[in-house]
Amino acid sequence: MELTGICPECETKLAMPPLAVGETFTCPECVLTLRINAVDDGVLELEMVQKQLRDWGQ
């Protein structure tokens, strides 16, 4: 069963293979990292994930 969702940033409609709650993936349009918070009847509830960049002390 294919899962569907909408990117909360760019509102791109997404179609994904089955993924588990808690998994992350990248939106193909805006390249934002998204986490799956829930799946309800094949519809993904998505949240933006902030990735921390390393501070190399420069």
Biopython code that builds the backbone (N, CA, C, O; Angstrom):
import numpy as np
from Bio.PDB.StructureBuilder import StructureBuilder

atoms = [
    (1, "MET", "N", (0.848, -1.188, 0.000)),
    (1, "MET", "CA", (0.000, 0.000, 0.000)),
    (1, "MET", "C", (0.887, 1.242, 0.000)),
    (1, "MET", "O", (1.772, 1.376, 0.845)),
    (2, "GLU", "N", (0.655, 2.126, -0.922)),
    (2, "GLU", "CA", (1.407, 3.364, -1.010)),
    (2, "GLU", "C", (0.846, 4.375, -0.018)),
    (2, "GLU", "O", (-0.368, 4.498, 0.138)),
    (3, "LEU", "N", (1.737, 5.094, 0.645)),
    (3, "LEU", "CA", (1.339, 6.127, 1.598)),
    (3, "LEU", "C", (1.388, 7.486, 0.916)),
    (3, "LEU", "O", (2.205, 7.716, 0.024)),
    (4, "THR", "N", (0.500, 8.388, 1.345)),
    (4, "THR", "CA", (0.481, 9.731, 0.775)),
    (4, "THR", "C", (0.593, 10.756, 1.888)),
    (4, "THR", "O", (0.270, 10.477, 3.043)),
    (5, "GLY", "N", (1.048, 11.932, 1.532)),
    (5, "GLY", "CA", (1.164, 13.015, 2.491)),
    (5, "GLY", "C", (1.477, 14.306, 1.763)),
    (5, "GLY", "O", (1.638, 14.324, 0.543)),
    (6, "ILE", "N", (1.561, 15.376, 2.518)),
    (6, "ILE", "CA", (1.869, 16.695, 1.967)),
    (6, "ILE", "C", (2.999, 17.287, 2.789)),
    (6, "ILE", "O", (2.941, 17.301, 4.018)),
    (7, "CYS", "N", (4.036, 17.780, 2.101)),
    (7, "CYS", "CA", (5.157, 18.414, 2.790)),
    (7, "CYS", "C", (4.641, 19.665, 3.509)),
    (7, "CYS", "O", (3.987, 20.503, 2.890)),
    (8, "PRO", "N", (4.928, 19.799, 4.816)),
    (8, "PRO", "CA", (4.443, 20.966, 5.552)),
    (8, "PRO", "C", (5.136, 22.266, 5.157)),
    (8, "PRO", "O", (4.661, 23.346, 5.508)),
    (9, "GLU", "N", (6.235, 22.181, 4.442)),
    (9, "GLU", "CA", (6.966, 23.386, 4.032)),
    (9, "GLU", "C", (6.537, 23.876, 2.645)),
    (9, "GLU", "O", (6.113, 25.022, 2.492)),
    (10, "CYS", "N", (6.650, 23.006, 1.641)),
    (10, "CYS", "CA", (6.395, 23.441, 0.260)),
    (10, "CYS", "C", (5.050, 22.947, -0.284)),
    (10, "CYS", "O", (4.670, 23.288, -1.405)),
    (11, "GLU", "N", (4.336, 22.150, 0.504)),
    (11, "GLU", "CA", (3.013, 21.623, 0.168)),
    (11, "GLU", "C", (3.014, 20.704, -1.064)),
    (11, "GLU", "O", (2.000, 20.572, -1.748)),
    (12, "THR", "N", (4.162, 20.074, -1.336)),
    (12, "THR", "CA", (4.239, 19.091, -2.412)),
    (12, "THR", "C", (3.501, 17.834, -1.988)),
    (12, "THR", "O", (3.641, 17.380, -0.852)),
    (13, "LYS", "N", (2.713, 17.268, -2.900)),
    (13, "LYS", "CA", (2.036, 16.006, -2.619)),
    (13, "LYS", "C", (3.056, 14.887, -2.741)),
    (13, "LYS", "O", (3.765, 14.790, -3.743)),
    (14, "LEU", "N", (3.128, 14.047, -1.726)),
    (14, "LEU", "CA", (4.111, 12.979, -1.668)),
    (14, "LEU", "C", (3.432, 11.618, -1.744)),
    (14, "LEU", "O", (2.360, 11.420, -1.173)),
    (15, "ALA", "N", (4.052, 10.690, -2.443)),
    (15, "ALA", "CA", (3.617, 9.299, -2.484)),
    (15, "ALA", "C", (4.838, 8.466, -2.107)),
    (15, "ALA", "O", (5.866, 8.521, -2.782)),
    (16, "MET", "N", (4.721, 7.696, -1.026)),
    (16, "MET", "CA", (5.861, 6.970, -0.481)),
    (16, "MET", "C", (5.544, 5.485, -0.362)),
    (16, "MET", "O", (4.386, 5.104, -0.193)),
    (17, "PRO", "N", (6.576, 4.645, -0.450)),
    (17, "PRO", "CA", (6.370, 3.230, -0.127)),
    (17, "PRO", "C", (6.111, 3.116, 1.371)),
    (17, "PRO", "O", (6.338, 4.082, 2.100)),
    (18, "PRO", "N", (5.652, 1.990, 1.844)),
    (18, "PRO", "CA", (5.386, 1.851, 3.287)),
    (18, "PRO", "C", (6.626, 2.160, 4.131)),
    (18, "PRO", "O", (7.693, 1.577, 3.936)),
    (19, "LEU", "N", (6.458, 3.077, 5.057)),
    (19, "LEU", "CA", (7.506, 3.464, 5.996)),
    (19, "LEU", "C", (6.935, 3.373, 7.401)),
    (19, "LEU", "O", (5.717, 3.385, 7.582)),
    (20, "ALA", "N", (7.803, 3.283, 8.389)),
    (20, "ALA", "CA", (7.368, 3.168, 9.783)),
    (20, "ALA", "C", (7.318, 4.537, 10.453)),
    (20, "ALA", "O", (8.027, 5.463, 10.058)),
    (21, "VAL", "N", (6.474, 4.646, 11.466)),
    (21, "VAL", "CA", (6.407, 5.863, 12.272)),
    (21, "VAL", "C", (7.780, 6.101, 12.880)),
    (21, "VAL", "O", (8.410, 5.178, 13.395)),
    (22, "GLY", "N", (8.242, 7.350, 12.817)),
    (22, "GLY", "CA", (9.551, 7.709, 13.356)),
    (22, "GLY", "C", (10.635, 7.776, 12.296)),
    (22, "GLY", "O", (11.688, 8.370, 12.528)),
    (23, "GLU", "N", (10.396, 7.180, 11.138)),
    (23, "GLU", "CA", (11.399, 7.237, 10.062)),
    (23, "GLU", "C", (11.445, 8.636, 9.470)),
    (23, "GLU", "O", (10.461, 9.375, 9.510)),
    (24, "THR", "N", (12.601, 8.988, 8.921)),
    (24, "THR", "CA", (12.770, 10.275, 8.266)),
    (24, "THR", "C", (13.094, 10.067, 6.794)),
    (24, "THR", "O", (13.621, 9.028, 6.395)),
    (25, "PHE", "N", (12.765, 11.082, 5.996)),
    (25, "PHE", "CA", (13.094, 11.084, 4.573)),
    (25, "PHE", "C", (13.171, 12.535, 4.124)),
    (25, "PHE", "O", (12.796, 13.444, 4.865)),
    (26, "THR", "N", (13.653, 12.743, 2.924)),
    (26, "THR", "CA", (13.828, 14.089, 2.387)),
    (26, "THR", "C", (12.765, 14.378, 1.342)),
    (26, "THR", "O", (12.505, 13.563, 0.457)),
    (27, "CYS", "N", (12.154, 15.549, 1.458)),
    (27, "CYS", "CA", (11.177, 15.979, 0.450)),
    (27, "CYS", "C", (11.929, 16.168, -0.866)),
    (27, "CYS", "O", (12.947, 16.859, -0.894)),
    (28, "PRO", "N", (11.446, 15.566, -1.960)),
    (28, "PRO", "CA", (12.153, 15.698, -3.236)),
    (28, "PRO", "C", (12.098, 17.099, -3.825)),
    (28, "PRO", "O", (12.899, 17.432, -4.699)),
    (29, "GLU", "N", (11.173, 17.919, -3.365)),
    (29, "GLU", "CA", (11.023, 19.267, -3.922)),
    (29, "GLU", "C", (11.856, 20.309, -3.170)),
    (29, "GLU", "O", (12.642, 21.030, -3.786)),
    (30, "CYS", "N", (11.693, 20.397, -1.846)),
    (30, "CYS", "CA", (12.372, 21.458, -1.077)),
    (30, "CYS", "C", (13.574, 20.931, -0.288)),
    (30, "CYS", "O", (14.272, 21.710, 0.361)),
    (31, "VAL", "N", (13.821, 19.625, -0.336)),
    (31, "VAL", "CA", (14.965, 18.960, 0.298)),
    (31, "VAL", "C", (14.950, 19.100, 1.825)),
    (31, "VAL", "O", (15.997, 19.021, 2.466)),
    (32, "LEU", "N", (13.791, 19.302, 2.391)),
    (32, "LEU", "CA", (13.642, 19.386, 3.837)),
    (32, "LEU", "C", (13.546, 17.977, 4.412)),
    (32, "LEU", "O", (12.936, 17.098, 3.804)),
    (33, "THR", "N", (14.139, 17.759, 5.569)),
    (33, "THR", "CA", (14.037, 16.457, 6.218)),
    (33, "THR", "C", (12.719, 16.395, 6.979)),
    (33, "THR", "O", (12.410, 17.288, 7.769)),
    (34, "LEU", "N", (11.947, 15.347, 6.742)),
    (34, "LEU", "CA", (10.635, 15.167, 7.356)),
    (34, "LEU", "C", (10.614, 13.879, 8.160)),
    (34, "LEU", "O", (11.240, 12.890, 7.780)),
    (35, "ARG", "N", (9.890, 13.893, 9.275)),
    (35, "ARG", "CA", (9.715, 12.704, 10.101)),
    (35, "ARG", "C", (8.247, 12.302, 10.058)),
    (35, "ARG", "O", (7.357, 13.152, 10.067)),
    (36, "ILE", "N", (8.007, 10.998, 10.010)),
    (36, "ILE", "CA", (6.646, 10.479, 10.031)),
    (36, "ILE", "C", (6.207, 10.366, 11.489)),
    (36, "ILE", "O", (6.776, 9.590, 12.256)),
    (37, "ASN", "N", (5.198, 11.139, 11.863)),
    (37, "ASN", "CA", (4.680, 11.108, 13.238)),
    (37, "ASN", "C", (3.556, 10.093, 13.408)),
    (37, "ASN", "O", (3.371, 9.534, 14.489)),
    (38, "ALA", "N", (2.811, 9.862, 12.335)),
    (38, "ALA", "CA", (1.693, 8.918, 12.405)),
    (38, "ALA", "C", (1.271, 8.559, 10.985)),
    (38, "ALA", "O", (1.563, 9.278, 10.030)),
    (39, "VAL", "N", (0.580, 7.436, 10.871)),
    (39, "VAL", "CA", (-0.021, 7.019, 9.605)),
    (39, "VAL", "C", (-1.477, 6.678, 9.899)),
    (39, "VAL", "O", (-1.763, 5.815, 10.729)),
    (40, "ASP", "N", (-2.399, 7.361, 9.213)),
    (40, "ASP", "CA", (-3.822, 7.147, 9.442)),
    (40, "ASP", "C", (-4.489, 6.833, 8.105)),
    (40, "ASP", "O", (-4.606, 7.709, 7.248)),
    (41, "ASP", "N", (-4.924, 5.592, 7.925)),
    (41, "ASP", "CA", (-5.552, 5.143, 6.677)),
    (41, "ASP", "C", (-4.701, 5.468, 5.453)),
    (41, "ASP", "O", (-5.226, 5.906, 4.428)),
    (42, "GLY", "N", (-3.396, 5.257, 5.557)),
    (42, "GLY", "CA", (-2.501, 5.471, 4.431)),
    (42, "GLY", "C", (-2.064, 6.908, 4.224)),
    (42, "GLY", "O", (-1.356, 7.209, 3.263)),
    (43, "VAL", "N", (-2.484, 7.815, 5.129)),
    (43, "VAL", "CA", (-2.100, 9.222, 5.031)),
    (43, "VAL", "C", (-1.053, 9.522, 6.101)),
    (43, "VAL", "O", (-1.249, 9.237, 7.283)),
    (44, "LEU", "N", (0.065, 10.105, 5.660)),
    (44, "LEU", "CA", (1.167, 10.416, 6.564)),
    (44, "LEU", "C", (0.929, 11.723, 7.311)),
    (44, "LEU", "O", (0.477, 12.707, 6.727)),
    (45, "GLU", "N", (1.235, 11.724, 8.598)),
    (45, "GLU", "CA", (1.300, 12.965, 9.369)),
    (45, "GLU", "C", (2.783, 13.284, 9.493)),
    (45, "GLU", "O", (3.536, 12.540, 10.122)),
    (46, "LEU", "N", (3.201, 14.402, 8.887)),
    (46, "LEU", "CA", (4.617, 14.719, 8.775)),
    (46, "LEU", "C", (5.001, 15.933, 9.603)),
    (46, "LEU", "O", (4.192, 16.832, 9.834)),
    (47, "GLU", "N", (6.262, 15.939, 10.049)),
    (47, "GLU", "CA", (6.802, 17.049, 10.824)),
    (47, "GLU", "C", (8.180, 17.377, 10.284)),
    (47, "GLU", "O", (8.942, 16.477, 9.930)),
    (48, "MET", "N", (8.508, 18.664, 10.218)),
    (48, "MET", "CA", (9.837, 19.085, 9.800)),
    (48, "MET", "C", (10.843, 18.720, 10.883)),
    (48, "MET", "O", (10.548, 18.824, 12.074)),
    (49, "VAL", "N", (12.025, 18.295, 10.468)),
    (49, "VAL", "CA", (13.090, 17.957, 11.399)),
    (49, "VAL", "C", (14.230, 18.930, 11.163)),
    (49, "VAL", "O", (14.688, 19.104, 10.034)),
    (50, "GLN", "N", (14.684, 19.562, 12.236)),
    (50, "GLN", "CA", (15.830, 20.457, 12.112)),
    (50, "GLN", "C", (17.094, 19.647, 12.337)),
    (50, "GLN", "O", (17.268, 19.007, 13.374)),
    (51, "LYS", "N", (17.960, 19.688, 11.357)),
    (51, "LYS", "CA", (19.236, 19.010, 11.505)),
    (51, "LYS", "C", (20.238, 20.013, 12.044)),
    (51, "LYS", "O", (20.343, 21.135, 11.549)),
    (52, "GLN", "N", (20.973, 19.595, 13.063)),
    (52, "GLN", "CA", (21.990, 20.466, 13.614)),
    (52, "GLN", "C", (23.258, 20.315, 12.801)),
    (52, "GLN", "O", (23.732, 19.206, 12.553)),
    (53, "LEU", "N", (23.791, 21.441, 12.394)),
    (53, "LEU", "CA", (25.050, 21.430, 11.672)),
    (53, "LEU", "C", (26.198, 21.379, 12.672)),
    (53, "LEU", "O", (26.101, 21.933, 13.767)),
    (54, "ARG", "N", (27.250, 20.732, 12.303)),
    (54, "ARG", "CA", (28.409, 20.646, 13.182)),
    (54, "ARG", "C", (29.099, 21.987, 13.270)),
    (54, "ARG", "O", (29.231, 22.690, 12.268)),
    (55, "ASP", "N", (29.533, 22.338, 14.438)),
    (55, "ASP", "CA", (30.319, 23.538, 14.644)),
    (55, "ASP", "C", (31.768, 23.107, 14.667)),
    (55, "ASP", "O", (32.229, 22.485, 15.624)),
    (56, "TRP", "N", (32.478, 23.442, 13.611)),
    (56, "TRP", "CA", (33.874, 23.036, 13.489)),
    (56, "TRP", "C", (34.797, 24.033, 14.168)),
    (56, "TRP", "O", (36.016, 23.918, 14.040)),
    (57, "GLY", "N", (34.250, 25.017, 14.892)),
    (57, "GLY", "CA", (35.066, 25.975, 15.631)),
    (57, "GLY", "C", (35.771, 26.975, 14.741)),
    (57, "GLY", "O", (36.838, 27.482, 15.088)),
    (58, "GLN", "N", (35.182, 27.257, 13.601)),
    (58, "GLN", "CA", (35.821, 28.199, 12.691)),
    (58, "GLN", "C", (35.181, 29.556, 12.789)),
    (58, "GLN", "O", (35.591, 30.483, 12.091)),
]
sb = StructureBuilder()
sb.init_structure("model")
sb.init_model(0)
sb.init_chain("A")
sb.init_seg("    ")
for serial, (resi, resn, name, xyz) in enumerate(atoms, 1):
    if name == "N":
        sb.init_residue(resn, " ", resi, " ")
    sb.init_atom(name, np.array(xyz, "f"), 0.0, 1.0, " ", f" {name:<3s}", serial, name[0])
structure = sb.get_structure()
